[in-house]
């Protein structure tokens, strides 16, 4: 009887937490969708392609600068939250911010130097895109620091604030800025990008520093932080290759308007993935804590319930996108309707992602970072190879297939590793 009550309580607690996060994520998805709608409607499809290409470029270099430290902050701050070791968490956060800001400043300087040449090398012509990139570069520093603070907020139980900083704030502020700067051009689009991330950064600072940063720091081994970060650095780079490499690399073989179609399709398919992100936000700190306590039985229950909730939310959205893919792409304009096949291909990859559940955090939050790293390196290289092979042959649909296949290989491989190394099943079935 007690076990039944315990299971019901866990199910209710997880469902409630995920439901709250999903409701906030809906706002986030709406903000991202609105940003893409504004860009697609206000800029011609070629110019929009330039903007989406630049965004993919900056996502990649920002992840390079973060050096895997986001998940390091999440893991260690989660473990030390509400304990006598909180001072160590403060030390860890300050140390991570120091390293990340240094890396962000260095990479920003490099981008300032190459901004005049990179678009020409990719699109074989001069364009205002270089001026837009120069306007966007300052935003990278604020983007990266906001990312670290968002993970720290997640680790301390402030999932909603974390989601706002990561997935809502920048896009919402961009949309608000658009109302003030209409009509859009490439240059003021770049300015809006930077201003949005500056405002988002200021909000993250207020939310976190107000309560936590004044705590007296207690020294913690920097070597231990880097031991976890280095595998995760490789993970984050290969992860960003899967997510953004298609838009960035395909510019060598397809026209900017095709990049715009692909980018819009990626964001439409991501409507499925935001349920996965919502589950991860709730589950990741619990995985770190339960694994540290050695309570694998409770961890299995939490995972099983989370996957069930994930299925309940995701299946209706998947069905709608599969049935109305052309209509969804057409919302961005008639030109975008031709990208519906790209959307369908990407949805296949997202379906595999949903089926396998939160396998990534099950590895990274339990000391199995090296297995996650190895899997990401394998699938990241596979993704690059497939992009270089399929895009010249099949255009932007080849890029979509490359991303889809690599995503499927990655998630299935991680699910197998989770079961072999931890004896944790991500199946929603069973008691």
C-alpha positions as CSV (number, residue, x, y, z in Angstrom):
1,X,0.0,0.0,0.0
2,X,2.8,2.4,0.9
3,X,4.6,1.6,-2.3
4,X,1.5,2.3,-4.3
5,X,1.0,5.6,-2.5
6,X,4.7,6.5,-3.1
7,X,4.4,5.8,-6.8
8,X,1.3,7.9,-7.1
9,X,2.9,10.8,-5.3
10,X,6.0,10.6,-7.5
11,X,3.7,10.5,-10.6
12,X,1.7,13.5,-9.4
13,X,4.8,15.5,-8.4
14,X,6.6,14.9,-11.6
15,X,3.5,15.6,-13.7
16,X,2.8,18.8,-11.9
17,X,6.4,20.0,-12.3
18,X,6.6,19.1,-15.9
19,X,3.2,20.6,-16.6
20,X,4.3,24.0,-15.2
21,X,7.5,23.9,-17.2
22,X,5.6,22.9,-20.3
23,X,3.2,25.9,-19.9
24,X,6.2,28.2,-19.7
25,X,7.9,26.4,-22.6
26,X,4.8,27.1,-24.7
27,X,5.5,30.7,-24.2
28,X,9.1,30.1,-25.2
29,X,8.1,28.2,-28.3
30,X,5.7,31.0,-29.1
31,X,8.5,33.6,-28.8
32,X,10.8,31.6,-31.0
33,X,8.1,30.9,-33.5
34,X,7.2,34.7,-33.5
35,X,10.8,35.6,-34.1
36,X,11.1,33.3,-37.1
37,X,7.7,34.6,-38.4
38,X,8.9,38.2,-38.1
39,X,12.2,37.5,-39.9
40,X,10.5,35.4,-42.6
41,X,7.8,38.0,-43.2
42,X,9.9,41.2,-43.0
43,X,13.0,40.0,-44.9
44,X,13.0,38.4,-48.3
45,X,13.8,34.7,-48.2
46,X,17.5,35.2,-49.3
47,X,18.1,37.9,-46.7
48,X,16.4,35.7,-44.0
49,X,18.7,32.9,-45.0
50,X,21.7,35.1,-44.3
51,X,20.3,35.9,-40.8
52,X,19.7,32.3,-40.0
53,X,23.1,31.3,-41.2
54,X,24.7,34.0,-39.0
55,X,22.7,32.8,-36.0
56,X,23.8,29.2,-36.5
57,X,27.4,30.4,-36.7
58,X,27.1,32.3,-33.4
59,X,25.4,29.3,-31.7
60,X,28.4,27.2,-32.7
61,X,31.1,29.6,-31.5
62,X,29.2,30.3,-28.2
63,X,29.1,26.6,-27.4
64,X,32.8,26.5,-28.2
65,X,33.4,29.3,-25.7
66,X,31.3,27.7,-23.0
67,X,33.8,24.7,-22.9
68,X,31.2,22.3,-21.5
69,X,30.9,24.4,-18.3
70,X,27.1,24.7,-18.4
71,X,26.5,21.1,-17.4
72,X,29.4,21.3,-14.9
73,X,27.6,24.1,-13.2
74,X,24.3,22.2,-13.3
75,X,25.7,19.1,-11.7
76,X,27.8,20.5,-8.9
77,X,25.4,23.3,-7.9
78,X,22.5,20.8,-7.9
79,X,24.5,18.5,-5.5
80,X,25.5,21.3,-3.2
81,X,22.2,23.3,-3.2
82,X,20.6,23.6,0.3
83,X,23.6,21.9,1.9
84,X,26.5,23.0,4.1
85,X,28.7,23.0,1.0
86,X,26.9,25.8,-0.7
87,X,30.0,28.0,-0.4
88,X,31.7,25.6,-2.8
89,X,28.9,26.1,-5.3
90,X,29.5,29.8,-5.2
91,X,33.2,29.3,-5.8
92,X,32.5,26.9,-8.7
93,X,30.1,29.4,-10.3
94,X,32.5,32.3,-10.0
95,X,35.4,30.3,-11.4
96,X,33.3,29.0,-14.3
97,X,32.2,32.6,-15.1
98,X,35.7,33.8,-15.1
99,X,36.9,31.1,-17.6
100,X,33.8,31.5,-19.8
101,X,34.0,35.3,-20.0
102,X,37.7,35.1,-21.0
103,X,36.9,32.6,-23.7
104,X,33.9,34.6,-25.0
105,X,36.0,37.8,-25.2
106,X,38.7,35.9,-27.2
107,X,36.3,34.3,-29.6
108,X,34.5,37.7,-30.1
109,X,37.8,39.3,-31.0
110,X,38.5,36.6,-33.6
111,X,35.0,37.0,-35.1
112,X,35.6,40.8,-35.4
113,X,38.7,40.0,-37.4
114,X,37.1,37.4,-39.8
115,X,33.6,38.9,-40.1
116,X,34.6,40.7,-43.3
117,X,35.8,37.4,-44.9
118,X,33.6,34.6,-43.6
119,X,30.4,35.5,-45.6
120,X,32.4,36.0,-48.8
121,X,34.1,32.6,-48.4
122,X,30.7,31.0,-47.9
123,X,28.4,32.8,-50.3
124,X,31.1,33.9,-52.8
125,X,29.9,37.5,-52.8
126,X,30.0,40.5,-50.7
127,X,26.9,41.3,-48.7
128,X,25.6,43.4,-45.8
129,X,25.7,40.2,-43.8
130,X,29.2,41.2,-42.6
131,X,27.8,44.4,-41.1
132,X,25.0,42.4,-39.5
133,X,27.6,40.0,-38.0
134,X,29.6,42.9,-36.6
135,X,26.4,44.2,-34.9
136,X,25.7,40.7,-33.5
137,X,29.2,39.9,-32.1
138,X,28.9,41.9,-28.8
139,X,25.8,39.9,-28.0
140,X,27.8,36.6,-27.9
141,X,29.4,37.5,-24.5
142,X,26.0,38.3,-22.9
143,X,24.5,35.2,-24.5
144,X,27.2,32.9,-23.1
145,X,27.1,34.3,-19.5
146,X,23.3,34.2,-19.5
147,X,23.6,30.5,-20.4
148,X,25.8,29.7,-17.4
149,X,23.5,31.7,-15.0
150,X,20.4,29.9,-16.5
151,X,21.9,26.5,-15.7
152,X,22.8,27.8,-12.2
153,X,19.1,28.9,-11.7
154,X,18.0,25.4,-12.8
155,X,20.3,23.7,-10.4
156,X,18.9,25.8,-7.5
157,X,15.3,24.7,-8.3
158,X,14.3,27.9,-10.3
159,X,13.3,26.0,-13.5
160,X,10.9,28.7,-14.7
161,X,13.4,31.5,-14.4
162,X,16.0,29.3,-16.1
163,X,13.7,28.5,-19.0
164,X,12.9,32.2,-19.4
165,X,16.6,33.1,-19.6
166,X,17.5,30.3,-22.0
167,X,14.5,30.0,-24.2
168,X,12.1,33.0,-23.8
169,X,13.8,36.2,-22.9
170,X,16.1,36.8,-26.0
171,X,13.3,36.0,-28.5
172,X,10.6,37.9,-26.6
173,X,12.8,41.0,-26.3
174,X,13.7,40.7,-30.0
175,X,10.0,40.7,-30.9
176,X,9.4,43.7,-28.7
177,X,12.3,45.5,-30.3
178,X,10.9,44.7,-33.7
179,X,7.8,46.8,-32.8
180,X,10.1,49.8,-32.3
181,X,12.4,49.3,-35.3
182,X,10.0,48.3,-38.1
183,X,10.8,47.7,-40.9
184,X,13.6,45.2,-40.4
185,X,16.9,45.3,-42.3
186,X,19.9,43.0,-41.9
187,X,21.8,45.6,-39.9
188,X,19.0,46.5,-37.4
189,X,18.3,42.8,-37.1
190,X,21.8,42.4,-35.9
191,X,21.4,45.3,-33.4
192,X,18.2,43.8,-32.1
193,X,20.0,40.5,-31.6
194,X,22.6,42.1,-29.3
195,X,20.2,44.3,-27.4
196,X,17.9,41.4,-26.7
197,X,20.7,39.4,-25.1
198,X,22.0,42.3,-23.1
199,X,18.5,42.8,-21.5
200,X,18.2,39.0,-21.0
201,X,21.7,39.0,-19.3
202,X,20.7,41.8,-16.9
203,X,17.5,39.9,-15.8
204,X,19.5,36.7,-15.2
205,X,22.0,38.7,-13.1
206,X,19.3,40.2,-11.0
207,X,17.6,36.8,-10.4
208,X,20.7,34.9,-9.4
209,X,23.0,37.4,-7.7
210,X,20.2,38.8,-5.6
211,X,20.1,35.7,-3.5
212,X,23.2,33.6,-4.0
213,X,26.3,35.3,-5.2
214,X,27.1,37.1,-2.0
215,X,27.6,33.8,-0.1
216,X,31.2,33.4,1.1
217,X,32.9,31.0,-1.4
218,X,34.7,27.9,-0.3
219,X,37.5,26.7,-2.5
220,X,36.9,23.7,-4.8
221,X,39.3,21.8,-7.0
222,X,39.6,23.4,-10.5
223,X,41.1,20.2,-11.8
224,X,37.9,18.3,-10.8
225,X,35.9,20.8,-12.8
226,X,38.0,20.4,-15.9
227,X,37.9,16.6,-15.6
228,X,34.2,16.8,-16.1
229,X,34.2,19.8,-18.5
230,X,36.6,18.4,-21.1
231,X,34.4,15.4,-22.1
232,X,31.3,17.7,-22.0
233,X,33.1,20.2,-24.2
234,X,33.4,17.6,-26.9
235,X,29.8,16.7,-26.2
236,X,28.5,20.3,-26.5
237,X,30.5,20.9,-29.8
238,X,29.1,17.7,-31.4
239,X,25.7,18.5,-30.0
240,X,25.7,21.9,-31.6
241,X,26.9,20.3,-34.8
242,X,23.8,18.1,-34.8
243,X,21.5,21.1,-34.0
244,X,23.1,23.9,-36.0
245,X,25.7,22.4,-38.3
246,X,23.3,21.8,-41.1
247,X,22.3,25.4,-41.5
248,X,26.0,26.6,-41.2
249,X,27.7,24.0,-43.4
250,X,25.0,23.7,-46.1
251,X,25.9,27.3,-47.2
252,X,28.7,25.8,-49.2
253,X,26.3,24.0,-51.6
254,X,22.9,25.6,-51.4
255,X,21.5,29.1,-51.8
256,X,20.7,31.3,-48.8
257,X,16.9,30.9,-49.5
258,X,17.3,27.2,-49.0
259,X,19.1,27.8,-45.7
260,X,16.0,29.9,-44.7
261,X,13.7,27.0,-45.5
262,X,15.9,24.6,-43.5
263,X,16.1,26.9,-40.5
264,X,12.4,27.5,-40.3
265,X,11.8,23.8,-40.6
266,X,14.3,23.1,-37.8
267,X,12.4,25.5,-35.5
268,X,9.0,24.0,-36.5
269,X,10.3,20.5,-35.7
270,X,11.7,21.8,-32.4
271,X,8.1,22.3,-31.2
272,X,8.2,18.6,-30.5
273,X,11.6,18.8,-28.7
274,X,10.5,21.5,-26.2
275,X,8.6,18.8,-24.3
276,X,11.8,16.9,-24.1
277,X,13.6,20.0,-22.8
278,X,10.8,20.5,-20.2
279,X,11.3,17.0,-18.9
280,X,15.0,17.5,-18.8
281,X,14.7,20.7,-16.8
282,X,12.7,18.9,-14.1
283,X,14.6,15.6,-14.1
284,X,18.2,16.7,-14.5
285,X,18.7,18.0,-10.9
286,X,16.9,15.0,-9.5
287,X,19.1,12.6,-11.5
288,X,22.2,14.2,-10.0
289,X,20.9,14.1,-6.4
290,X,19.4,10.6,-6.6
291,X,22.6,9.2,-8.1
292,X,24.7,10.9,-5.5
293,X,22.5,9.2,-2.8
294,X,22.7,5.8,-4.6
295,X,18.9,5.5,-4.8
296,X,18.7,3.8,-8.3
297,X,15.3,2.3,-7.6
298,X,13.7,5.7,-7.1
299,X,15.7,7.1,-10.1
300,X,14.2,4.4,-12.3
301,X,10.7,5.4,-11.1
302,X,11.3,9.0,-11.8
303,X,12.6,8.2,-15.3
304,X,9.7,6.0,-16.1
305,X,7.1,8.5,-15.0
306,X,8.8,11.3,-16.8
307,X,8.9,9.3,-20.1
308,X,5.1,8.6,-19.7
309,X,4.4,12.3,-19.3
310,X,6.7,13.1,-22.2
311,X,4.7,10.7,-24.5
312,X,1.4,12.2,-23.4
313,X,2.5,15.7,-24.4
314,X,4.4,14.9,-27.5
315,X,2.2,12.5,-29.5
316,X,-0.6,15.0,-30.3
317,X,2.0,17.6,-31.5
318,X,3.8,15.0,-33.7
319,X,0.4,14.0,-35.2
320,X,-0.5,17.6,-36.0
321,X,2.9,18.4,-37.6
322,X,2.8,15.2,-39.7
323,X,-0.7,16.0,-41.0
324,X,-0.3,19.7,-41.6
325,X,3.4,20.1,-42.4
326,X,2.7,22.1,-45.6
327,X,0.3,24.4,-43.8
328,X,2.7,25.0,-40.9
329,X,5.5,26.0,-43.3
330,X,3.1,28.1,-45.2
331,X,2.6,30.3,-42.2
332,X,5.9,31.9,-42.9
333,X,5.0,32.7,-46.4
334,X,4.2,31.0,-49.7
335,X,7.9,30.5,-50.5
336,X,8.4,28.5,-47.4
337,X,5.7,25.9,-48.3
338,X,8.2,24.0,-50.5
339,X,10.2,23.2,-47.3
340,X,7.5,20.9,-45.9
341,X,9.4,17.8,-46.9
342,X,12.4,19.1,-45.0
343,X,10.1,19.5,-42.0
344,X,8.8,15.9,-42.3
345,X,12.4,14.5,-42.5
346,X,13.4,16.4,-39.3
347,X,10.3,15.2,-37.5
348,X,11.5,11.6,-37.9
349,X,14.6,12.5,-36.0
350,X,12.6,14.2,-33.3
351,X,10.4,11.1,-32.9
352,X,13.4,9.0,-32.1
353,X,14.5,11.6,-29.6
354,X,11.2,11.4,-27.8
355,X,11.1,7.6,-27.8
356,X,14.5,7.4,-26.1
357,X,13.7,10.0,-23.4
358,X,16.2,11.8,-21.2
359,X,19.2,9.6,-22.0
360,X,21.7,12.4,-22.3
361,X,21.2,13.7,-18.8
362,X,21.2,10.1,-17.4
363,X,24.8,9.8,-18.7
364,X,26.1,13.3,-17.9
365,X,24.6,13.6,-14.4
366,X,25.8,10.2,-13.2
367,X,29.6,10.3,-13.9
368,X,29.3,8.7,-17.3
369,X,30.3,11.8,-19.3
370,X,33.0,10.0,-21.3
371,X,30.4,7.6,-22.8
372,X,28.3,10.6,-23.7
373,X,31.4,12.3,-25.2
374,X,32.2,9.2,-27.2
375,X,28.7,8.9,-28.6
376,X,28.5,12.6,-29.5
377,X,31.9,12.4,-31.2
378,X,30.8,9.4,-33.2
379,X,27.5,10.9,-34.2
380,X,28.8,14.4,-34.7
381,X,31.4,13.0,-37.2
382,X,28.7,10.9,-38.8
383,X,26.6,14.1,-39.2
384,X,29.5,16.0,-40.8
385,X,30.2,13.1,-43.1
386,X,26.5,12.8,-44.1
387,X,26.2,16.6,-44.7
388,X,29.3,16.6,-46.9
389,X,27.9,13.6,-48.8
390,X,24.2,14.2,-49.0
391,X,23.9,17.9,-49.4
392,X,25.8,18.2,-52.7
393,X,23.6,15.3,-54.0
394,X,20.2,16.2,-52.7
395,X,20.4,19.8,-51.7
396,X,18.8,20.9,-48.4
397,X,16.8,17.7,-48.1
398,X,20.1,15.9,-48.0
399,X,21.1,18.2,-45.1
400,X,17.9,17.3,-43.3
401,X,18.4,13.6,-43.8
402,X,22.0,13.9,-42.5
403,X,20.7,15.6,-39.3
404,X,17.9,13.1,-38.9
405,X,20.1,10.0,-39.3
406,X,22.8,11.3,-37.0
407,X,20.2,12.2,-34.3
408,X,18.6,8.8,-34.5
409,X,22.0,7.0,-34.2
410,X,22.9,9.2,-31.2
411,X,19.7,8.7,-29.2
412,X,19.5,5.0,-29.8
413,X,23.2,4.6,-28.9
414,X,22.8,6.6,-25.7
415,X,19.7,4.5,-24.7
416,X,21.7,1.3,-25.1
417,X,24.6,2.8,-23.0
418,X,22.2,3.9,-20.2
419,X,20.8,0.4,-20.0
420,X,24.2,-1.3,-20.1
421,X,26.0,1.0,-17.7
422,X,23.2,1.8,-15.2
423,X,20.5,-0.8,-15.8
424,X,18.0,2.0,-16.3
425,X,15.3,1.5,-18.8
426,X,13.8,4.5,-20.7
427,X,10.7,2.4,-21.6
428,X,7.4,3.9,-20.3
429,X,6.0,0.4,-19.8
430,X,6.1,-1.7,-16.7
431,X,5.5,-0.8,-13.0
